[in-house]
Amino acid sequence: MHLSRRIARIEPSITLALDARAKALQAAGEDVVNMSVGEPDFPAPAVVRETVQRRAAGGDVRYTQAAGTPGLRRAVADYLARTRGGEWDSGEVTICHSAKHALAAALLCLVEDGDEVLIPLPAWASYFDQVRLTGAEPILIPSPSDADGFHPDLEALRAALTPATRGIMINSPNNPSGTVFSPAEIDAIGTLAVEHDLWILSDEIYRELVYEGGPAASPASVSDEVRRRTIIVDGASKAFAMTGYRMGFLAGPETIASSVAKLGSQTNGSPNALGQAGYEAALTDWPAELEGMRAEFAARRDVVLAGLARLGLPTPAPRGAFYAFPDVSAHLDERGSVGFCEDLLDEQRLALVPGAAFGVDTHVRLSYATSLAAIEEALKRLDTFLARRSSTIPR
Ligand SMILES: Cc1ncc(COP(=O)(O)O)c(C=O)c1O
């Protein structure tokens, strides 16, 4: 069968492939500790489950408007006004099947063959292939790191600009590092965008999961002129532990919001009616459970960081999301972070994600959206693995 050049440009998601491999080993009876997947281990809040059950039982589960139900779009606009400031209109919001879908749809509306998109590293693996799918080229810009996290390199971003540069994708709090960009860094990215007529695709999916230092800044809050170039992507998966409901949104100038709705009307009809009912309930009746989830993630983060420090792995402190991204460069052979993770799964049945998936081959990602018991066990296995490995890697 002849396939398009478009599909040949991209690879399957490494994180989903690794998770599938770990789950297959588990299904075969192996004792696997899976720290690879970024999925909260809590149930969705009660208000979500009850709303969705009631709605399904009542039978009112039909196509909705392509841009999402008026009720949910209004609830998102109100949520943005509460959290990002300013006034938001429902016309600036399009509901999507997930944040991943919102990102892909936005890119399909924004770029095409010959265009370039700047991506500061580390960055969520899907960005690279989502950009390639459109025909555009992702331009990956390494970011220096310190104990505080990875910092966007404004000089390098500026130096990478060409007449083909259309925009920049950012993600704060960041997957995989947990870094939260400072307000000054967000301002500087906003200035760059204004000076060079770029859009900013700001993936804010982890916004509700920040453990210290105040909420993550959004370019939409910087100034009117930066907001006019900003497209926020956010969703229900991480904030409300609603991964399987597949609910996300895009918010920004009406031209991009309505373009994504037009694309959706031809490619997926409308977002899931039950998911939308549940998401609207969560946004309007803010669930009490969220504070408990955040406190639990913060406690796990502390255990992970203390454990990684004991193992001698330098780890930029994650202020948000639920990932730690230790530097394992001292333990790599010529196969880099991929070989490290393959050996770790083979020898210790511990699944982590290679930093190569995020454009930083010296690190690996651990998700602490798992129980404390699993975290303790993972640290133990990592300790054993590193001790054995230090005697086999030539220095
Ligand atoms: C940075 C980032 N953006 C977007 C998503 C997608 O979220 P969803 O498609 O579940 O809404 C994820 C999920 O892991 C993520 O880590």
The ligand as a Tripos MOL2 file, in Angstrom:
@<TRIPOS>MOLECULE
LIG
   16    16     1     0     0
SMALL
NO_CHARGES

@<TRIPOS>ATOM
      1 C1          3.5570   18.6120   27.9170 C.3       1 LIG1
      2 C2          2.3150   17.8620   27.5730 C.ar      1 LIG1
      3 N1          1.4220   18.4210   26.7690 N.ar      1 LIG1
      4 C3          0.2970   17.7840   26.4370 C.ar      1 LIG1
      5 C4          0.0210   16.5240   26.9210 C.ar      1 LIG1
      6 C5         -1.2230   15.8350   26.4510 C.3       1 LIG1
      7 O1         -2.2470   15.7320   27.3450 O.3       1 LIG1
      8 P1         -3.6270   15.1180   26.8730 P.3       1 LIG1
      9 O2         -3.4840   14.7330   25.4550 O.co2     1 LIG1
     10 O3         -3.8750   13.9490   27.7610 O.co2     1 LIG1
     11 O4         -4.6430   16.1940   27.0540 O.co2     1 LIG1
     12 C6          0.9280   15.8880   27.7670 C.ar      1 LIG1
     13 C7          0.6810   14.5120   28.2370 C.2       1 LIG1
     14 O5          1.5570   13.8180   28.6820 O.2       1 LIG1
     15 C8          2.1050   16.5850   28.1170 C.ar      1 LIG1
     16 O6          3.0110   16.0430   28.9240 O.3       1 LIG1
@<TRIPOS>BOND
     1     1     2 1
     2     2     3 ar
     3     2    15 ar
     4     3     4 ar
     5     4     5 ar
     6     5     6 1
     7     5    12 ar
     8     6     7 1
     9     7     8 1
    10     8     9 2
    11     8    10 1
    12     8    11 1
    13    12    13 1
    14    12    15 ar
    15    13    14 2
    16    15    16 1
@<TRIPOS>SUBSTRUCTURE
     1 LIG1         1 GROUP 0 **** ****
